[in-house]
Amino acid sequence: MSEPSDQSDDQFDDIVDTETQRDPDLAVIEAGSRTLRTQGGRPQGDPVPSRPEDPELDKALREVETELSTRWGETKLEPSVTRIAALMDVLGEPQRAYPSIHITGTNGKTSTARMIEALLGAFELRTGRYTSPHVQSITERISLDGAPISAERFVETYRDIKPYVELVDAREEYRLSFFEVLTGMAYAAFADAPVDVAVVEVGMGGTWDATNVIDGSVAVVTPIDLDHTDRLGATTAEIAGEKSGIVKQGATVILAQQPVDAAQVLLKKAVEADATVAREGMEFGIVAREVAVGGQLLTLRGLGGEYDNIFLPLHGAYQAHNAAVALAAVEAFFGIGSEHARTLDLDTVRQAFAQVASPGRLEIVRSSPTVILDAAHNPHGARATAEGVSEAFGFSRLVGVVSTSGDKDAKGLLEAFEPLFAEVVVTANSNPRATDVDELAAIAVEVFGEDRVVVEPRLPDALEAAITLAEEEAEYGGAGVLVTGSIFTVGDARLLLRRG
């Protein structure tokens, strides 16, 4: 078999008041330095699961990961939903068993999904969340009730649908891809749970994305910018055209602030689908925001009214915008709009946002010096990260550790960080598609100048070098390290820095 080419109602009235897999061997890399060890072992409440302690279960999970890895990866696409639709058909349409909130955009999708999930869970709804890619463990992609499904359940779900996957493989021109199988697993797991609502992030685009076999009653579009231009289009308008494909007939569309050309495309699609539209800065948005210890304090204007004194334990203005979008999406799901003068229960909203975590997004994993992980992988995300770091941290000296994927705009990303980094250490991550270190170094020299660039092909050595640079002069007591460029870079560094 060949492979594809490159891929709210009255029932809620009581809650309103008149929300590729990573190389597993990285987990046992010996860093060989005190600077790569954390104090006290693995942090309590870490939302990223580690490998199973049971050897037999770990073996079973590795077998599933190996089988999935034989399928074409997430960067290889055949733009259609034919195969995933066929899988849903033989599985009995599990994605129809619950309502869904569907999320697309260029940046902020996963953080927004986590916030939506937290809000829905705070209102005692059972949630399923499907996001990608993962930071460390493939099981992160499928969550129930705010936590990744267990390794045991992941294996069971795969084994349950495997015969149906093989049936579709045999019938279709192309085998199901890695992402399509995971999508089928997520939808089946949500139906089996069962969940009250699914929060689903697209993998790429929208129209032909494998997730787009759901009928999301709420469609969320986070900020659109240039990324995956070879697959989605060369302009933000073209990219918006692909992403607008998640807008279903009669849905409510929640739009984050967008480039003008993208907004025009999205609004046109909403009119064609007879969808209701709520726009950030118009129908909802941020009223006030101030930096606080450990995050920020917000006042948000939702679709039904104002929500004040909301503590969000995440850094960066972009996370405040994600919070506004998430709140509006949950209000829309519960049927709250400008025509209804009501809001969600304020205390519950505050509680939900206060518990939000977003691993790998301006995440502090070490102190003395402070080491921060951020998965920015394109210029738009890098600019947002740079602004967030400048606002939330008073670093007197910041050293970057950067490894990017080969299909990304490495120069644009480095240019966004150039004013922020005193030096940059270029390296490689575990992704086979990582940018060649020498190639990335040449780009970095062009942007930073030779004197500000250090090359370390191995990530453990790169982390060591960056920490040494941050600490080398006593006057730089407020020094820090930012590890960025790719979700793979962040995940690999997290394994090294957060292991017990």
C-alpha positions as CSV (number, residue, x, y, z in Angstrom):
1,M,0.0,0.0,0.0
2,S,1.4,3.4,-0.9
3,E,1.7,6.5,1.4
4,P,0.4,10.0,1.1
5,S,2.7,12.8,-0.1
6,D,3.9,15.5,2.2
7,Q,0.9,16.3,5.5
8,S,-25.6,25.8,24.5
9,D,-28.8,25.6,25.9
10,D,-31.0,25.7,28.9
11,Q,-29.2,22.8,30.4
12,F,-26.3,25.1,31.2
13,D,-28.4,27.8,32.9
14,D,-27.3,26.7,36.4
15,I,-23.7,27.7,35.7
16,V,-24.3,31.3,34.6
17,D,-24.7,34.3,36.7
18,T,-27.5,37.0,35.6
19,E,-15.5,29.0,30.3
20,T,6.2,12.8,15.6
21,Q,7.3,11.2,18.4
22,R,10.4,12.1,20.3
23,D,13.4,9.8,20.6
24,P,12.7,7.9,23.9
25,D,16.4,7.4,24.5
26,L,16.7,11.1,25.4
27,A,15.1,10.3,28.7
28,V,18.2,8.6,29.8
29,I,20.9,10.9,28.4
30,E,23.6,11.5,31.0
31,A,24.1,15.2,31.1
32,G,27.3,14.9,33.1
33,S,27.1,18.2,34.9
34,R,25.6,19.7,38.0
35,T,24.3,22.6,35.9
36,L,22.0,20.2,34.1
37,R,20.4,18.9,37.3
38,T,17.4,20.3,39.0
39,Q,16.8,20.5,42.7
40,G,14.3,18.1,44.3
41,G,13.7,16.0,41.2
42,R,10.6,16.1,39.1
43,P,8.2,19.0,40.0
44,Q,5.0,18.1,41.6
45,G,2.0,18.5,39.4
46,D,4.0,18.4,36.2
47,P,1.4,18.1,33.4
48,V,3.9,16.3,31.1
49,P,4.0,12.5,31.8
50,S,7.2,10.5,32.1
51,R,7.8,7.0,30.8
52,P,5.8,4.3,32.5
53,E,7.5,2.8,35.5
54,D,6.1,-0.7,34.7
55,P,8.6,-2.3,32.3
56,E,5.9,-4.3,30.5
57,L,3.7,-1.3,30.0
58,D,6.7,0.8,28.8
59,K,7.5,-2.0,26.4
60,A,3.9,-2.0,25.1
61,L,3.9,1.8,24.7
62,R,7.2,1.6,22.8
63,E,5.8,-1.0,20.5
64,V,2.8,1.2,19.7
65,E,5.2,4.2,19.1
66,T,7.3,2.1,16.8
67,E,4.2,1.0,14.8
68,L,3.0,4.5,14.5
69,S,6.5,5.7,13.4
70,T,6.3,3.4,10.3
71,R,3.5,5.6,9.0
72,W,4.1,8.9,7.2
73,G,4.7,11.7,9.6
74,E,2.9,15.0,10.2
75,T,4.9,16.9,7.6
76,K,3.8,14.6,4.8
77,L,0.3,15.2,3.8
78,E,-2.2,14.2,1.1
79,P,-4.7,17.1,1.4
80,S,-8.0,15.4,1.9
81,V,-10.1,13.9,4.7
82,T,-11.0,10.8,2.7
83,R,-9.1,8.3,4.8
84,I,-10.0,9.7,8.2
85,A,-13.6,9.9,7.1
86,A,-13.4,6.2,6.1
87,L,-11.9,5.4,9.5
88,M,-14.7,7.3,11.3
89,D,-17.2,5.3,9.3
90,V,-15.9,1.9,10.2
91,L,-15.6,3.0,13.9
92,G,-19.2,4.1,14.0
93,E,-18.7,7.9,13.8
94,P,-17.4,8.3,17.4
95,Q,-16.7,12.0,16.7
96,R,-20.5,12.6,16.6
97,A,-21.0,11.4,20.1
98,Y,-20.2,14.8,21.7
99,P,-20.1,18.5,20.8
100,S,-16.8,20.0,19.9
101,I,-14.9,23.2,20.0
102,H,-12.5,23.3,17.0
103,I,-9.3,25.4,17.1
104,T,-7.1,26.6,14.3
105,G,-4.6,29.4,13.7
106,T,-0.8,29.8,13.4
107,N,0.3,30.4,17.0
108,G,-1.4,30.0,20.4
109,K,-3.6,27.0,19.6
110,T,-2.4,24.7,22.3
111,S,-2.4,27.3,25.1
112,T,-5.8,28.4,24.1
113,A,-7.0,24.8,24.0
114,R,-5.7,24.2,27.5
115,M,-7.5,27.3,28.8
116,I,-10.8,26.3,27.2
117,E,-10.4,22.8,28.7
118,A,-9.7,24.3,32.2
119,L,-12.8,26.5,32.0
120,L,-15.1,23.7,30.8
121,G,-13.7,21.4,33.5
122,A,-14.2,24.0,36.2
123,F,-17.9,24.0,35.2
124,E,-18.0,20.2,35.9
125,L,-18.1,19.1,32.3
126,R,-16.0,16.1,31.3
127,T,-13.6,17.2,28.7
128,G,-11.5,15.6,26.0
129,R,-8.6,17.6,24.5
130,Y,-6.6,16.7,21.4
131,T,-3.5,18.8,20.7
132,S,-0.2,18.5,18.8
133,P,2.7,18.2,18.7
134,H,3.7,16.8,22.1
135,V,6.4,18.2,24.3
136,Q,7.8,14.9,25.6
137,S,5.3,12.1,25.6
138,I,3.0,11.0,22.8
139,T,0.3,10.4,25.4
140,E,0.1,14.2,26.0
141,R,-1.8,14.6,22.7
142,I,-5.0,12.9,24.1
143,S,-6.3,14.2,27.4
144,L,-9.3,13.4,29.5
145,D,-10.5,15.7,32.3
146,G,-7.4,17.9,32.0
147,A,-4.8,15.2,32.1
148,P,-3.0,13.1,29.5
149,I,-4.5,9.6,29.1
150,S,-2.5,6.9,30.8
151,A,0.1,4.9,28.9
152,E,-2.1,1.9,29.5
153,R,-5.2,3.5,28.1
154,F,-3.2,4.9,25.1
155,V,-2.1,1.3,24.3
156,E,-5.6,-0.1,24.7
157,T,-7.1,2.6,22.5
158,Y,-4.6,1.9,19.8
159,R,-5.1,-1.9,20.0
160,D,-8.9,-1.3,19.9
161,I,-8.9,0.6,16.6
162,K,-5.9,-1.1,15.0
163,P,-8.1,-3.7,13.1
164,Y,-10.2,-0.9,11.7
165,V,-7.1,1.1,10.7
166,E,-5.8,-1.9,8.8
167,L,-9.2,-2.3,7.1
168,V,-9.0,1.3,5.9
169,D,-5.4,0.9,4.9
170,A,-6.3,-2.0,2.7
171,R,-9.2,-0.2,1.0
172,E,-7.8,3.3,0.4
173,E,-5.1,4.4,-2.1
174,Y,-2.9,5.6,0.8
175,R,-2.3,4.2,4.2
176,L,-3.6,6.3,7.1
177,S,-0.9,8.7,8.3
178,F,0.6,9.0,11.9
179,F,-1.6,12.0,12.6
180,E,-4.7,10.4,11.1
181,V,-4.4,7.3,13.3
182,L,-3.8,9.5,16.4
183,T,-6.9,11.6,15.5
184,G,-8.9,8.4,15.2
185,M,-7.6,7.3,18.6
186,A,-8.5,10.6,20.2
187,Y,-12.1,10.6,18.8
188,A,-12.6,6.9,19.9
189,A,-11.2,7.6,23.4
190,F,-13.5,10.6,23.8
191,A,-16.5,8.6,22.8
192,D,-15.5,5.7,25.0
193,A,-15.0,7.9,28.1
194,P,-17.5,9.5,27.3
195,V,-16.8,13.2,27.3
196,D,-19.3,16.0,27.5
197,V,-17.3,18.2,25.1
198,A,-14.1,17.8,23.0
199,V,-11.6,20.5,22.5
200,V,-9.7,19.8,19.3
201,E,-6.7,21.6,17.8
202,V,-6.0,21.1,14.1
203,G,-2.7,19.6,13.1
204,M,-2.2,22.0,10.1
205,G,-4.5,24.2,8.1
206,G,-8.2,23.4,8.5
207,T,-10.1,22.4,5.4
208,W,-8.2,19.1,4.8
209,D,-6.9,18.6,8.3
210,A,-7.6,15.1,9.7
211,T,-9.4,16.7,12.6
212,N,-11.9,18.3,10.3
213,V,-14.5,15.5,10.4
214,I,-16.1,17.0,13.5
215,D,-18.9,19.5,13.4
216,G,-17.5,22.1,15.9
217,S,-20.4,24.2,17.2
218,V,-17.6,26.8,18.1
219,A,-14.7,27.5,15.7
220,V,-11.8,29.3,17.2
221,V,-9.2,31.0,15.0
222,T,-6.1,32.2,16.9
223,P,-3.7,34.7,15.3
224,I,-2.7,33.8,11.7
225,D,0.7,34.5,10.4
226,L,3.1,33.0,7.8
227,D,4.0,29.4,8.6
228,H,3.9,26.2,6.5
229,T,3.8,28.5,3.4
230,D,4.7,25.7,1.1
231,R,1.5,23.9,2.1
232,L,-1.0,26.6,3.2
233,G,-0.1,29.6,1.0
234,A,2.3,32.4,0.7
235,T,0.1,35.1,2.2
236,T,-1.9,35.4,5.4
237,A,-5.1,35.6,3.2
238,E,-4.3,32.3,1.5
239,I,-3.5,30.7,4.9
240,A,-6.8,32.0,6.3
241,G,-8.6,30.4,3.4
242,E,-7.3,27.0,4.4
243,K,-7.9,27.6,8.1
244,S,-11.4,28.9,7.5
245,G,-12.4,25.3,6.5
246,I,-13.2,24.4,10.1
247,V,-16.1,26.9,10.1
248,K,-19.3,24.8,9.9
249,Q,-22.8,25.8,9.0
250,G,-24.4,27.8,11.8
251,A,-21.4,27.7,14.1
252,T,-20.1,30.5,16.3
253,V,-16.7,31.8,15.2
254,I,-14.4,33.3,17.7
255,L,-11.7,35.4,16.0
256,A,-8.5,36.5,17.7
257,Q,-7.0,39.7,16.3
258,Q,-6.0,39.0,12.7
259,P,-4.1,40.7,9.8
260,V,-6.7,42.6,7.7
261,D,-6.5,40.3,4.7
262,A,-6.9,37.2,6.9
263,A,-9.9,38.8,8.7
264,Q,-11.6,39.5,5.4
265,V,-11.3,35.9,4.3
266,L,-12.5,34.6,7.6
267,L,-15.5,36.9,7.8
268,K,-16.5,36.0,4.2
269,K,-16.4,32.3,5.1
270,A,-18.5,33.0,8.2
271,V,-21.2,34.8,6.1
272,E,-21.2,31.9,3.6
273,A,-21.7,29.4,6.5
274,D,-24.4,31.6,8.2
275,A,-22.1,31.6,11.2
276,T,-22.2,34.1,14.1
277,V,-18.9,35.9,14.6
278,A,-17.3,37.4,17.7
279,R,-14.1,39.4,17.1
280,E,-11.4,40.2,19.7
281,G,-11.3,43.9,20.2
282,M,-14.9,44.3,19.2
283,E,-17.3,41.8,20.9
284,F,-14.7,40.7,23.5
285,G,-11.2,41.4,24.6
286,I,-8.7,42.6,27.2
287,V,-9.9,45.5,29.4
288,A,-6.8,45.7,31.7
289,R,-3.6,43.7,32.2
290,E,-0.7,44.1,34.6
291,V,2.3,41.9,35.3
292,A,2.1,40.0,38.6
293,V,4.4,37.7,40.5
294,G,4.2,34.4,38.6
295,G,2.0,35.6,35.8
296,Q,-0.4,38.4,35.2
297,L,-3.6,39.9,36.5
298,L,-6.4,40.5,33.9
299,T,-9.7,42.1,33.4
300,L,-11.5,40.5,30.4
301,R,-14.6,41.5,28.6
302,G,-16.5,38.5,27.5
303,L,-19.5,38.1,25.2
304,G,-21.8,38.6,28.1
305,G,-20.0,41.0,30.4
306,E,-16.8,41.8,32.3
307,Y,-14.6,39.5,34.4
308,D,-12.1,41.2,36.7
309,N,-9.2,40.1,39.0
310,I,-8.3,37.0,36.9
311,F,-4.9,35.7,37.8
312,L,-3.2,33.9,34.9
313,P,-0.1,32.0,35.9
314,L,1.5,32.4,32.4
315,H,3.8,35.2,31.1
316,G,3.4,37.3,28.0
317,A,0.7,39.6,26.5
318,Y,0.0,36.9,23.9
319,Q,-1.2,34.6,26.7
320,A,-3.6,37.3,27.9
321,H,-5.0,37.4,24.4
322,N,-5.3,33.6,24.3
323,A,-7.2,33.9,27.6
324,A,-9.7,36.4,26.1
325,V,-10.2,34.1,23.1
326,A,-10.7,31.0,25.4
327,L,-13.2,32.8,27.6
328,A,-15.3,33.9,24.6
329,A,-15.2,30.4,23.1
330,V,-16.5,28.9,26.3
331,E,-19.2,31.6,26.6
332,A,-20.2,30.8,23.0
333,F,-20.4,27.1,23.8
334,F,-22.8,27.9,26.7
335,G,-24.9,30.0,24.5
336,I,-23.8,33.4,26.0
337,G,-23.7,36.3,23.6
338,S,-24.3,40.0,23.4
339,E,-28.0,39.5,23.3
340,H,-27.9,37.8,26.7
341,A,-26.9,40.1,29.6
342,R,-25.3,37.3,31.7
343,T,-21.8,36.0,32.4
344,L,-20.3,32.8,33.6
345,D,-19.8,32.5,37.3
346,L,-16.9,34.8,38.1
347,D,-15.4,32.7,40.9
348,T,-15.4,29.6,38.8
349,V,-13.7,31.5,35.9
350,R,-11.0,32.8,38.3
351,Q,-10.4,29.4,39.7
352,A,-10.1,27.9,36.2
353,F,-7.6,30.4,34.9
354,A,-5.5,30.3,38.1
355,Q,-4.9,26.5,37.4
356,V,-3.8,26.8,33.8
357,A,-0.4,25.4,32.8
358,S,1.2,25.5,29.4
359,P,4.4,23.4,29.3
360,G,7.0,24.7,27.0
361,R,5.6,28.2,26.8
362,L,7.8,30.6,28.7
363,E,8.2,27.8,31.2
364,I,10.8,28.2,34.0
365,V,12.6,24.9,34.6
366,R,15.7,26.0,36.5
367,S,17.0,28.9,38.7
368,S,20.4,30.4,39.3
369,P,20.6,31.1,36.5
370,T,17.0,31.1,35.3
371,V,16.4,28.8,32.4
372,I,13.2,29.3,30.4
373,L,11.8,27.0,27.7
374,D,9.6,28.3,24.9
375,A,8.5,26.5,21.8
376,A,8.4,29.5,19.4
377,H,9.2,28.1,16.0
378,N,8.4,31.0,13.6
379,P,9.1,34.7,13.5
380,H,5.6,35.7,14.7
381,G,5.9,33.4,17.7
382,A,9.5,34.5,18.4
383,R,8.4,38.2,18.5
384,A,5.7,37.4,21.0
385,T,8.1,35.4,23.1
386,A,10.7,38.1,23.0
387,E,8.1,40.7,24.2
388,G,7.0,38.3,26.9
389,V,10.5,37.7,28.2
390,S,11.3,41.5,28.2
391,E,8.1,42.3,30.1
392,A,8.2,39.5,32.7
393,F,11.9,39.0,33.4
394,G,14.5,41.7,34.3
395,F,17.4,39.9,32.8
396,S,20.7,41.9,32.7
397,R,22.1,39.2,30.3
398,L,20.2,36.6,28.3
399,V,21.8,33.7,26.4
400,G,19.8,31.9,23.8
401,V,19.9,28.2,22.9
402,V,18.4,27.6,19.5
403,S,17.7,24.7,17.2
404,T,15.0,24.9,14.5
405,S,13.4,22.6,12.1
406,G,14.6,22.7,8.5
407,D,11.4,23.8,7.0
408,K,11.1,26.9,9.3
409,D,12.3,30.5,8.8
410,A,15.3,30.3,11.0
411,K,16.6,33.7,10.0
412,G,13.4,35.4,10.8
413,L,13.2,33.7,14.2
414,L,16.8,34.6,15.0
415,E,16.2,38.2,13.9
416,A,13.3,38.4,16.4
417,F,15.6,37.3,19.2
418,E,18.7,39.3,18.2
419,P,17.9,42.4,20.3
420,L,17.2,40.2,23.3
421,F,20.2,37.7,23.3
422,A,23.7,38.7,24.4
423,E,24.9,35.5,22.8
424,V,23.3,32.6,21.0
425,V,24.3,28.9,21.2
426,V,23.2,27.1,18.1
427,T,22.7,23.3,18.4
428,A,20.6,20.4,17.2
429,N,17.6,18.6,18.6
430,S,16.3,15.0,18.2
431,N,14.1,15.8,15.2
432,P,15.5,14.2,12.0
433,R,14.3,17.4,10.3
434,A,16.3,19.7,12.5
435,T,18.3,22.4,10.7
436,D,21.9,21.3,10.1
437,V,24.0,22.9,12.9
438,D,26.6,24.4,10.4
439,E,23.8,25.9,8.3
440,L,22.1,27.3,11.4
441,A,25.4,28.7,12.6
442,A,26.0,30.5,9.3
443,I,22.5,32.1,9.6
444,A,23.2,33.1,13.2
445,V,26.5,34.7,12.3
446,E,24.8,36.7,9.6
447,V,22.2,38.0,12.2
448,F,24.3,38.2,15.4
449,G,27.9,38.6,14.2
450,E,30.6,35.9,14.7
451,D,31.6,37.1,18.2
452,R,28.1,36.4,19.6
453,V,27.6,32.9,18.2
454,V,28.7,29.7,19.9
455,V,28.2,26.3,18.1
456,E,27.6,23.1,20.1
457,P,26.2,20.2,18.0
458,R,25.0,18.3,21.1
459,L,22.1,19.8,23.1
460,P,23.5,18.8,26.5
461,D,26.7,20.7,25.6
462,A,24.8,23.6,24.3
463,L,22.9,23.9,27.6
464,E,26.1,23.7,29.5
465,A,27.7,26.4,27.4
466,A,24.8,28.7,27.7
467,I,24.6,28.3,31.5
468,T,28.3,29.0,31.7
469,L,28.0,32.1,29.6
470,A,25.1,33.4,31.7
471,E,27.1,32.8,34.9
472,E,30.6,33.8,33.8
473,E,30.7,37.3,35.2
474,A,29.6,38.2,38.7
475,E,28.1,41.5,37.6
476,Y,25.5,39.5,35.6
477,G,23.5,38.3,38.7
478,G,20.3,38.6,36.7
479,A,21.4,36.4,33.9
480,G,19.2,33.8,32.2
481,V,19.0,31.3,29.4
482,L,16.1,30.9,26.9
483,V,15.9,27.6,25.0
484,T,13.8,27.9,21.9
485,G,13.3,27.3,18.2
486,S,11.2,24.1,18.1
487,I,8.9,22.0,20.2
488,F,11.6,19.3,19.8
489,T,14.3,21.5,21.2
490,V,12.1,22.4,24.2
491,G,11.1,18.8,24.8
492,D,14.6,17.5,24.6
493,A,15.8,20.2,27.0
494,R,13.0,19.5,29.3
495,L,14.0,15.9,29.6
496,L,17.6,16.9,30.4
497,L,16.7,19.7,32.8
498,R,13.7,18.3,34.7
499,R,14.6,14.7,35.2
500,G,15.1,13.6,38.8
